[in-house]
Amino acid sequence: MSVAERPSWLPSTRLLRSELRLIAGRRRNQAGLAVLAVVPIVMAIAVKSSRPGGNDGGPDFVSSITSNGLFVPLAALGIEITMFLPLAMSMLSGDAIAGEANIGTLRYLLTVPVDRTRLLLVKYASLCIGAVWGVCAVAIPGAIVGIALFGTGRLTTLSGDQIPFGAAVWRLVLVMLYLSACLAALAAVGLFISTLTEQPIAAAIALMIFTIVSWIADSVSQLGWLHPWLVVHDWLGFGDLLRNPIAGSTVGHGLLVDLGYAVVFWSLAWARFSGKDITS
């Protein structure tokens, strides 16, 4: 459908499509996705060729890999959500505003003209889609290599009973959606930080420091009052989606916290960006 034929109430996706092409076309982003995809493959091969060990963070999916190939992406997600996936989001969100300002294209975008609120919405939407890409880059190769090496069949849940393969795939999809939402909340923090500087590396490092400090605070028992409000607190609670029936309290609380972070930090980014003097 051409621009002339598109109904007036239907928003254009041209800017979003352009942003997604920009993200997907960057070599460093392609390399980052490749690194995310390699981890579950290496993990599956290592387990296949040796005796699996335990997992120090989150549900112990590693020791269950040999029983069902779908445990490979679950174990890989449990490992990568603590560092590699937040690092990927840090790089993407650092480029969102600060990267455009650094290379001088932000002023060009705003002289087209593009409404600043719309531009910020498009930037955040692209980061949310990037979060889904990152999770898929871990889960899909992990599922393929896991099924190839360890087969399928009924999956033993964390409750001890078994569910059929189709239901297990659906549980994996729910885990992927939940972790994508967690990363989208972190992306809102990164978007705000990206409006504060014109150096994308500085924005990326700041978001990683924020993530690391959040993990440290979450491990300090004396800060128990703060734990429920930390963005990372419920990330490893995705294991509750592998219970039968699903235990939704942790996941539900995590989604509410994610929504709160997304709304608050996107609003802060808007407040900063809407009145920001673009000098480059």
C-alpha positions in Angstrom: 0.0 0.0 0.0 1.5 3.4 -1.0 1.6 6.5 1.2 -1.3 8.0 -0.8 -3.4 4.9 -0.4 -2.8 4.4 3.3 -5.7 5.4 5.6 -5.0 8.6 7.6 -5.5 6.7 10.9 -2.9 4.1 10.1 0.5 5.2 11.4 3.5 4.9 9.1 6.1 2.3 10.0 8.8 3.7 7.7 10.8 5.2 10.5 10.6 2.0 12.6 11.6 -0.1 9.6 14.5 2.2 8.9 15.7 2.0 12.5 15.4 -1.8 12.5 17.5 -2.0 9.3 20.1 0.2 10.9 20.3 -2.0 14.0 20.4 -5.2 12.0 22.9 -3.9 9.6 25.6 -2.9 12.1 28.4 -5.4 12.1 28.9 -5.2 15.9 25.3 -6.1 16.4 25.5 -9.0 14.1 28.7 -10.2 15.9 26.8 -9.8 19.3 24.0 -12.0 18.1 26.5 -14.6 16.9 28.1 -14.6 20.4 24.7 -15.0 22.0 23.9 -17.9 19.7 27.3 -19.7 20.2 26.8 -20.0 24.0 24.0 -22.6 23.9 25.7 -24.5 21.2 29.0 -24.7 23.1 27.0 -25.7 26.3 25.2 -28.5 24.5 28.4 -29.9 23.0 30.2 -29.7 26.3 27.3 -31.5 28.1 27.2 -34.1 25.4 30.9 -34.9 25.7 31.2 -34.7 29.5 29.3 -35.1 32.7 27.1 -32.0 33.3 27.7 -29.9 36.4 25.4 -27.8 38.4 24.1 -24.3 37.8 24.9 -21.7 40.4 22.3 -19.2 39.3 18.5 -19.8 38.9 16.9 -23.1 38.3 19.2 -26.1 37.7 18.5 -26.7 34.1 22.0 -27.7 33.1 21.9 -31.1 34.9 18.6 -31.8 33.1 19.9 -31.2 29.6 20.5 -34.9 28.8 16.8 -35.7 29.5 15.4 -33.3 27.0 16.9 -31.0 24.4 14.6 -28.1 25.3 16.6 -27.7 28.5 19.5 -26.4 26.4 17.9 -23.1 25.6 16.4 -22.8 29.1 19.9 -23.3 30.7 21.5 -20.9 28.2 18.9 -18.2 28.9 19.4 -18.7 32.7 23.2 -18.0 32.2 23.0 -15.3 29.6 20.3 -13.2 31.2 22.7 -12.3 34.0 25.4 -10.7 31.8 25.5 -11.3 28.0 21.9 -10.3 27.2 22.1 -7.1 29.4 25.4 -6.3 27.7 23.7 -6.6 24.3 20.9 -4.3 25.4 23.5 -1.8 26.7 25.2 -1.6 23.3 21.8 -1.2 21.5 20.5 1.5 23.9 23.8 3.3 23.9 23.5 3.8 20.2 19.8 4.8 20.3 20.2 8.5 21.0 23.9 9.0 22.0 25.1 7.1 19.0 23.0 9.3 16.6 24.3 12.4 18.3 27.9 11.2 18.2 27.9 10.7 14.4 25.8 13.8 13.7 22.6 12.1 12.3 20.4 13.1 15.2 20.1 16.7 14.1 19.4 15.6 10.6 16.5 13.3 11.8 15.0 16.2 13.7 15.2 18.6 10.8 13.2 16.2 8.4 11.2 17.0 10.6 10.4 14.2 12.9 8.5 14.8 16.1 10.7 14.1 19.1 8.1 12.1 21.0 7.5 9.9 17.9 11.2 9.5 17.4 11.7 8.4 21.0 8.8 6.0 20.7 10.3 4.5 17.6 13.7 4.2 19.3 12.2 2.4 22.3 10.1 0.1 20.1 13.2 -0.8 18.2 15.0 -1.6 21.4 12.1 -3.8 22.5 12.3 -5.7 19.2 16.0 -5.9 19.7 15.4 -7.6 23.1 13.2 -10.2 21.3 16.0 -10.7 18.8 18.5 -11.3 21.5 16.4 -13.8 23.4 15.6 -15.6 20.1 19.3 -15.7 19.2 19.9 -17.7 22.4 16.8 -19.9 22.5 16.3 -20.9 18.8 19.9 -22.2 18.2 19.8 -23.7 21.6 16.6 -25.6 20.9 17.8 -26.8 17.5 21.1 -28.1 18.8 19.6 -29.5 22.0 16.9 -31.5 20.1 19.6 -32.7 17.6 21.9 -33.9 20.4 19.5 -35.0 23.1 16.1 -35.6 21.4 12.7 -34.6 22.6 9.8 -36.3 24.3 8.0 -35.5 27.6 9.6 -32.8 29.6 10.0 -33.1 33.4 8.9 -29.9 35.0 10.3 -28.4 38.2 7.2 -29.8 40.0 8.4 -33.3 39.2 5.6 -34.3 36.7 5.9 -34.5 32.9 4.3 -32.5 30.1 4.1 -33.4 26.4 6.6 -31.9 23.9 4.1 -29.4 22.5 3.3 -28.0 25.9 7.0 -27.8 26.7 7.6 -25.7 23.6 4.8 -23.4 24.7 6.5 -23.0 28.1 9.7 -22.1 26.4 7.9 -19.4 24.3 6.5 -18.0 27.6 10.0 -17.9 29.1 11.3 -16.1 26.0 8.5 -13.5 26.1 9.0 -13.0 29.9 12.8 -12.4 29.5 12.2 -10.1 26.5 9.9 -8.0 28.7 12.7 -7.9 31.4 15.2 -6.7 28.8 12.7 -4.2 27.5 12.5 -2.6 31.0 16.3 -2.4 31.1 16.2 -0.8 27.6 14.1 2.0 29.0 16.8 2.7 31.6 19.4 2.6 28.8 17.3 4.9 26.6 17.2 7.5 29.4 20.9 7.3 30.0 21.5 7.6 26.2 19.7 11.0 26.3 22.2 12.3 28.9 25.4 12.0 26.8 26.7 12.0 23.2 29.1 9.2 23.8 27.4 5.8 23.1 30.2 3.8 24.8 29.7 5.9 28.0 25.9 5.2 27.9 26.5 1.5 27.4 29.0 1.3 30.3 26.7 3.3 32.5 23.8 0.8 31.9 26.1 -2.2 32.5 27.2 -0.6 35.8 23.5 -0.1 36.7 22.8 -3.7 35.9 25.8 -5.0 37.9 25.0 -2.8 40.9 21.4 -4.1 40.8 22.7 -7.7 40.9 25.0 -6.9 43.8 22.3 -5.1 45.7 20.0 -8.1 45.1 22.5 -10.4 46.7 22.9 -8.3 49.9 20.5 -9.6 52.5 20.6 -6.3 54.5 18.9 -4.7 51.5 16.0 -7.1 51.5 13.5 -4.2 51.6 14.9 -3.0 48.2 15.0 -6.4 46.5 11.4 -6.5 45.2 11.9 -3.1 43.4 15.2 -4.0 41.7 14.8 -4.5 37.9 16.8 -7.8 38.0 15.2 -9.3 41.1 12.7 -11.5 39.3 14.7 -12.2 36.2 15.6 -15.8 37.2 12.1 -16.4 38.4 11.3 -17.6 34.9 11.7 -21.1 36.3 8.2 -20.8 37.8 6.9 -21.0 34.2 8.3 -24.5 34.1 6.2 -25.7 37.1 2.9 -27.5 36.7 0.7 -25.7 37.1 2.5 -22.5 36.4 3.3 -20.5 39.5 2.7 -16.9 38.4 3.3 -14.8 41.4 7.0 -14.2 40.8 6.6 -13.7 37.1 3.5 -11.5 37.6 5.4 -9.3 40.1 8.4 -9.2 37.7 6.2 -7.9 34.9 4.7 -5.2 37.1 8.1 -4.0 38.1 9.2 -4.1 34.4 6.2 -2.0 33.4 7.0 0.5 36.2 10.6 0.8 35.0 9.5 1.1 31.4 7.0 3.9 32.1 9.2 5.8 34.6 12.4 5.8 32.6 10.8 6.3 29.2 9.0 9.3 30.7 12.4 10.6 32.1 13.9 10.1 28.7 11.1 12.0 27.1 11.4 14.9 29.6 15.1 15.1 28.9 15.0 14.6 25.1 12.0 16.9 24.4 13.8 19.9 25.6 17.4 18.9 24.8 19.5 21.2 22.7 20.8 19.1 19.8 24.3 20.4 19.0 25.5 17.6 16.7 
